[in-house]
C-alpha cells in the first residue's frame, strides 16, 4: 500500500468529480456531431477542454489512472486540433469508450472505490488509445521520408536543404532524417511518470519542486526493467537534493542533466516491461501541503481518505441570482417573525378579540404568501436543464446505428427546458430504454426502408415541452411501428391472455409493459429480451406520471411520458375523507365529484362488481375497508349511508365509498414506504393540524388492485346495458 501525502479535502474532490462529469456528459454528443462535421475546430476544442481539465487535475486527487487515460486521449485530440488526425469512426469509437471509462472511474472515486478494478481491461483500453497516436506518428514519418526522397531526385540542393531544415522542427521529421534528441522522447513510448518528468523538465516556465522530481524519479525506478536503468534512477534520486540546494532544479543545467539521465534510462531499456504500473500518471508539482489531507492509494487503485471513509456526496451548481432571491425571502421571514412577536405582545396587553382577529389574519396572510414564495424559490434552485439527459440520446442512437449498420438521424428539441433535478433523474432510465428500442427495433435497415418507399436514413425525434402542470417527454420514430399481432401472440405464449380474448388497441399496447413480452426476432446487447419497459412504466407511475403509446404500422411509433413538474414537492392539496374512524387523503386533482347514492343508482354489472350511475354510464364502486381492513360501524355495508367520491384515474373513473368528507386543505407528504404494511396503496402520510397522521391514498393503485383482467380498465357500461 502506497501513501501519498498530497491528497485534498473531500469537498474539493466532490467539486472536481461533478465538474468533470458535467463536462464529459457533453462530450459524447459532441463526438456524434464531429462525425458529421469532421472539420469543425470549434467542436474539437469543446471536446478537448474537459479532457484537458481532467488530465491537469486528476493526479492532484490521487486519481493516477484517470490522469493516465485522460492524457492519452488529450494527445489524440491535440492531433485532431492540429489537423494531423481525422475523426474517423475507428478513432471516435475508441475515444467514446475512453470517455465512458473516465465517467466510470470518476464515479468510483466518488464512492471511494478502486478507479479500475480490472487492470488488464484498463491497460488494453489505454493501449488502444496510444496505438492511435503510434499509428499516426508512423504515417507522418513515412510521409516525411517519401517527401525527402522525392526532393532528393526532383529539386535542387537549396530546396532540399530547406525541407531538411523544416523537418528539424518536428520530432517525427527528425526521426525520418535519422536524427534524435532528448526532446524527442514521446509520450507513446514513455510510462506516465517518465512522461510527467520529461514534460516538467522541458517546460522553461515551470519551477520544479524537489519532492515532486524525487517522487517522479522513484516512480521511474519502480517502472524500470533493467538493472542499468535502476542504477541511473538511484543516482538521479541521490542528486536531486544537491541540485535543489545549489543552483535549483529550474536552472537549465539541472534540467538538461536530468533529461540526459531520463534519455539514458530509455536507451538502457528501462521501459521494456511497460506493465500496468508503467501507465500510471503522477502527482503534479508545487501544491501547498497545508491545503492537502493524507490519502492512501491501495495497489488496486482505491482511494482511502484518512479523514473520512464516507463516499463523496453529489453537488449542484446553482446560479448566484437564485441564491440571492432565496436569501431575500429569508430576510422577509425575519420580518414575519417580528410581526408575530408584535401580535403576541398586543394579546398579552389585552388586545380586544376583534382587532386581534384582524391582525392575526394579516400576519397569517403574510406568512402564507412568504411560504409559497420560499417554496417556489427552493424549487427553482433545484432546476437543471433537460439537456442533462437529452444530450445522451444521440450517442445511444449512434452506437446502435453503427453496430446494426443502420442510418439514423437524431433530432433533439427542448434541451433548454428547466426541470426539477429529481424529475430529470427519474426520466433518465425511461428515456434510455425508449430511445434504444426506437433505434434497435423501430427503425428498419436501409434497404428495407427504401423498398417500402422511405428514405434510407431513419429519424428518431426526441422532444421535451412544458405544460401547465407537467413535463411532457416524447420519443418518436418513423420506423415500422408496433406489430400488434406479434405482440398478442407473444402474450398468449406467455400465458398473459388466451387466444380467445378480444383486446382493444389500448389493451394490446399495454402488453408492451408486461415483463418478458417482446416482438424482437433477435436479442441484441441493448434490447430484445422483453425486459425494461415494465420497469419504465412502474418508475414513471411511481412518480405520479403516465406513459402513452401511439403506433401506426409502417409509419412509426411515439412514446409520450407525462410527469408532474416537481416530483419532489412535498406539499399537496388534499381532499380529506373519513373511513372507519380514520382519516385518509386523496389528491384533490383526482376528484371529479361526490354524491350520496340512492338504491336506484346502484347496480351489479354482469355479476362482476357493484357499480353506480355516473352521468350516462356506470362506474364500479371501491369499498376502502376491503382494501385497508379498517374496523367499521356499518356504513360500509350500506352504501346509501355513506358518500361516493368519484375519482378519475389514468384509465377509468371509480367510485370510492367513504363515511364522510372533512374538507380540503394543504398537507405535507412524508415517506412511509418502510413503516406501513401494504404501503404500495399509499403515496405517503400527512401530519394534520391536530397532530394526528393521515395516510395519502394512491388512487392509481387502488383502481389497479380492483382490476381482475390484464386488459385494464373496467368497461364503461352505457345506461342502456343490462344491469341485472
BELZIJO-V38567 format. One record per run of one state. SS is the DSSP state (alpha for helix, beta for strand, coil for the rest). FROM is the first residue (numbers start at 1). LEN is the number of residues. If there is no record, write none. Layout:
ss-><SS/SS>
from-><FROM/FROM>
len-><LEN/LEN>
This chain:
ss-><coil/beta/coil/alpha/coil/alpha/coil/alpha/coil/alpha/coil/beta/coil/alpha/coil/alpha/coil/alpha/coil/alpha/coil/alpha/coil/alpha/coil/alpha/coil/alpha/coil/alpha/coil/alpha/coil/alpha/coil/beta/coil/beta/coil/alpha/coil/alpha/coil/beta/coil/alpha/coil/alpha/coil/beta/coil/beta/alpha/coil/alpha/coil/beta/coil/beta/coil/alpha/coil/alpha/coil/alpha/coil/beta/coil/beta/coil/beta/coil/beta/alpha/beta/coil/alpha/beta/coil/beta/coil/beta/alpha/coil/alpha/coil/alpha/coil/beta/coil/beta/coil/beta/coil/alpha/beta/coil/beta/coil/alpha/coil/beta/coil>
from-><1/2/5/10/37/41/62/64/82/89/111/114/115/119/155/157/168/171/177/182/185/187/190/192/203/210/224/227/246/252/268/276/280/289/292/295/298/302/306/320/349/353/382/383/386/387/391/393/405/408/414/418/421/443/446/452/458/467/470/478/484/494/505/514/533/543/546/553/556/565/571/580/582/588/591/596/599/602/606/609/615/617/624/629/635/638/639/642/643/649/653/659/660/671/679/682/688/693/698/699/706/717/719>
len-><1/3/5/27/4/21/2/18/7/22/3/1/4/36/2/11/3/6/5/3/2/3/2/11/7/14/3/19/6/16/8/4/9/3/3/3/4/4/14/29/4/29/1/3/1/4/2/12/3/6/4/3/22/3/6/6/9/3/8/6/10/11/9/19/10/3/7/3/9/6/9/2/6/3/5/3/3/4/3/6/2/7/5/6/3/1/3/1/6/4/6/1/11/8/3/6/5/5/1/7/11/2/6>
